[in-house]
Amino acid sequence: MSRKQTSSKSPQITKSIHKQSKDSDSSSSERRYGKFWKPNEDSQLMELHIRHNGNWKLIAEDIPGRNLSQCQQRWKRINPNKVFLYLFFDQTSKIMDRFRRLRSYKTSQ
C-alpha cells in the first residue's frame, strides 16, 4: 500500500489564504482611511457641541459617518477648555518637604 502525497492540495490552500489576506488588507486600509478626522469635521464638532450643549446623540446625528462614541472620543482630544494640572518645581519641592517632615514625625514616635 502506497500513500500518495497530497502536496497538490496544500499550495491551493496557501494561495487561497494568501488571497484572502490580501483582500482583507486592502479593504481594511480603505476602512481605516475613513476613521481619520478631517479639520472640517473638527470645526463642525466644536460648533455642534456649542449648539446642542453636549448632547452627543444629537451631535452624532449631524455629523455624517460618525457615531456617538467617536464624537465623544474626539471631543476629549480637541476640547479647547481642557484643564491640565502642572506641578512646577517649587510646588513639587514643597510637597516633598511636607512629606519628609511627616515621615520623620511618624518615625520619631
Rosetta constraint file for C-alpha pairs under 8 A:
AtomPair CA 6 CA 10 HARMONIC 7.14 0.50
AtomPair CA 7 CA 11 HARMONIC 7.10 0.50
AtomPair CA 8 CA 12 HARMONIC 7.09 0.50
AtomPair CA 9 CA 13 HARMONIC 6.38 0.50
AtomPair CA 10 CA 14 HARMONIC 6.11 0.50
AtomPair CA 11 CA 15 HARMONIC 6.00 0.50
AtomPair CA 12 CA 16 HARMONIC 6.14 0.50
AtomPair CA 13 CA 17 HARMONIC 6.12 0.50
AtomPair CA 14 CA 18 HARMONIC 6.00 0.50
AtomPair CA 15 CA 19 HARMONIC 5.92 0.50
AtomPair CA 16 CA 20 HARMONIC 6.16 0.50
AtomPair CA 17 CA 21 HARMONIC 6.27 0.50
AtomPair CA 18 CA 22 HARMONIC 6.16 0.50
AtomPair CA 19 CA 23 HARMONIC 6.31 0.50
AtomPair CA 20 CA 24 HARMONIC 6.11 0.50
AtomPair CA 21 CA 25 HARMONIC 6.04 0.50
AtomPair CA 22 CA 26 HARMONIC 6.49 0.50
AtomPair CA 23 CA 27 HARMONIC 6.27 0.50
AtomPair CA 24 CA 28 HARMONIC 5.87 0.50
AtomPair CA 25 CA 29 HARMONIC 6.22 0.50
AtomPair CA 26 CA 30 HARMONIC 6.42 0.50
AtomPair CA 27 CA 31 HARMONIC 6.19 0.50
AtomPair CA 28 CA 32 HARMONIC 5.84 0.50
AtomPair CA 29 CA 33 HARMONIC 6.14 0.50
AtomPair CA 30 CA 34 HARMONIC 6.88 0.50
AtomPair CA 31 CA 35 HARMONIC 7.01 0.50
AtomPair CA 32 CA 36 HARMONIC 7.39 0.50
AtomPair CA 37 CA 41 HARMONIC 6.27 0.50
AtomPair CA 37 CA 42 HARMONIC 6.91 0.50
AtomPair CA 38 CA 42 HARMONIC 6.49 0.50
AtomPair CA 39 CA 43 HARMONIC 6.39 0.50
AtomPair CA 40 CA 44 HARMONIC 6.06 0.50
AtomPair CA 41 CA 45 HARMONIC 5.97 0.50
AtomPair CA 41 CA 63 HARMONIC 7.56 0.50
AtomPair CA 42 CA 46 HARMONIC 6.31 0.50
AtomPair CA 42 CA 78 HARMONIC 7.78 0.50
AtomPair CA 43 CA 47 HARMONIC 6.27 0.50
AtomPair CA 44 CA 48 HARMONIC 6.06 0.50
AtomPair CA 44 CA 63 HARMONIC 7.68 0.50
AtomPair CA 45 CA 49 HARMONIC 5.99 0.50
AtomPair CA 45 CA 59 HARMONIC 7.25 0.50
AtomPair CA 45 CA 63 HARMONIC 7.64 0.50
AtomPair CA 45 CA 71 HARMONIC 7.41 0.50
AtomPair CA 45 CA 75 HARMONIC 7.62 0.50
AtomPair CA 46 CA 50 HARMONIC 6.50 0.50
AtomPair CA 47 CA 51 HARMONIC 6.23 0.50
AtomPair CA 48 CA 52 HARMONIC 5.82 0.50
AtomPair CA 48 CA 53 HARMONIC 7.95 0.50
AtomPair CA 48 CA 59 HARMONIC 5.82 0.50
AtomPair CA 48 CA 62 HARMONIC 7.89 0.50
AtomPair CA 49 CA 53 HARMONIC 5.56 0.50
AtomPair CA 49 CA 54 HARMONIC 4.96 0.50
AtomPair CA 49 CA 55 HARMONIC 7.30 0.50
AtomPair CA 49 CA 56 HARMONIC 7.90 0.50
AtomPair CA 49 CA 59 HARMONIC 6.72 0.50
AtomPair CA 50 CA 54 HARMONIC 6.93 0.50
AtomPair CA 52 CA 58 HARMONIC 6.87 0.50
AtomPair CA 52 CA 59 HARMONIC 6.84 0.50
AtomPair CA 54 CA 59 HARMONIC 7.64 0.50
AtomPair CA 55 CA 59 HARMONIC 6.31 0.50
AtomPair CA 56 CA 60 HARMONIC 5.94 0.50
AtomPair CA 56 CA 68 HARMONIC 5.69 0.50
AtomPair CA 56 CA 71 HARMONIC 7.10 0.50
AtomPair CA 56 CA 72 HARMONIC 6.91 0.50
AtomPair CA 57 CA 61 HARMONIC 6.35 0.50
AtomPair CA 57 CA 68 HARMONIC 5.80 0.50
AtomPair CA 58 CA 62 HARMONIC 6.49 0.50
AtomPair CA 59 CA 63 HARMONIC 6.58 0.50
AtomPair CA 59 CA 68 HARMONIC 7.53 0.50
AtomPair CA 59 CA 71 HARMONIC 7.56 0.50
AtomPair CA 60 CA 64 HARMONIC 7.51 0.50
AtomPair CA 60 CA 66 HARMONIC 5.92 0.50
AtomPair CA 60 CA 67 HARMONIC 5.19 0.50
AtomPair CA 60 CA 68 HARMONIC 5.06 0.50
AtomPair CA 60 CA 71 HARMONIC 6.38 0.50
AtomPair CA 61 CA 66 HARMONIC 7.85 0.50
AtomPair CA 61 CA 67 HARMONIC 7.50 0.50
AtomPair CA 66 CA 70 HARMONIC 6.13 0.50
AtomPair CA 66 CA 71 HARMONIC 6.75 0.50
AtomPair CA 67 CA 71 HARMONIC 6.39 0.50
AtomPair CA 68 CA 72 HARMONIC 6.31 0.50
AtomPair CA 69 CA 73 HARMONIC 6.14 0.50
AtomPair CA 70 CA 74 HARMONIC 6.10 0.50
AtomPair CA 71 CA 75 HARMONIC 6.11 0.50
AtomPair CA 72 CA 76 HARMONIC 6.40 0.50
AtomPair CA 73 CA 77 HARMONIC 6.82 0.50
AtomPair CA 74 CA 78 HARMONIC 6.39 0.50
AtomPair CA 75 CA 79 HARMONIC 5.36 0.50
AtomPair CA 87 CA 91 HARMONIC 5.94 0.50
AtomPair CA 87 CA 92 HARMONIC 6.14 0.50
AtomPair CA 88 CA 92 HARMONIC 6.16 0.50
AtomPair CA 89 CA 93 HARMONIC 6.10 0.50
AtomPair CA 90 CA 94 HARMONIC 6.25 0.50
AtomPair CA 91 CA 95 HARMONIC 6.26 0.50
AtomPair CA 92 CA 96 HARMONIC 6.20 0.50
AtomPair CA 93 CA 97 HARMONIC 6.10 0.50
AtomPair CA 94 CA 98 HARMONIC 6.30 0.50
AtomPair CA 95 CA 99 HARMONIC 6.20 0.50
AtomPair CA 96 CA 100 HARMONIC 6.16 0.50
AtomPair CA 97 CA 101 HARMONIC 6.25 0.50
AtomPair CA 98 CA 102 HARMONIC 6.14 0.50
AtomPair CA 99 CA 103 HARMONIC 6.03 0.50
AtomPair CA 100 CA 104 HARMONIC 6.02 0.50
AtomPair CA 101 CA 105 HARMONIC 6.01 0.50
AtomPair CA 102 CA 106 HARMONIC 6.23 0.50
AtomPair CA 103 CA 107 HARMONIC 6.25 0.50
AtomPair CA 104 CA 108 HARMONIC 6.09 0.50
AtomPair CA 105 CA 109 HARMONIC 6.69 0.50
